């Protein structure tokens, strides 16, 4: 798991009313504060998810297509 994902999980685990300081969390997990804040606020996503959204088929659909091709080619 990437450090930013760990930092996001740590922030999501905060109890209601606990103070969230992006700078402190970013330093603790060695990630960029601006990226952490944008990802936490839902303004951006990871590159992997971005690339996945641009694919013609969902990864699960790719697997099913390959399995279908394998079955019909035997």
MODAMO-V168626 format. One line per field, one symbol per residue. phi: phi as a letter, one per 20 degrees, with the letter a starting at -180 (. if undefined). psi: psi as a letter, one per 30 degrees, with the letter a starting at -180 (. if undefined). burial: I if it has 16 or more other C-alpha atoms within 10 Angstrom, else O. A space follows every 50 residues. Layout:
# MODAMO-V168626
phi: ???
psi: ???
burial: ???
This chain:
# MODAMO-V168626
phi: .fgfffffffffeffgnffddgffffffdlcffffgffffeneccfffff fffeffdfgfffffffffffffee
psi: kleeeeeeeeeffklkfkkjjeeeeeeeghlkeeeeeeeefgfllleeee eefflekkeeeeeeeeeeeeeff.
burial: OOOIIOIIOOIOOOOOOOOOOIOOIIOOIOIOIOIIIOIIOOOOOOOOOO OOOOOOOOOOOOOOOOOOOOOOOO
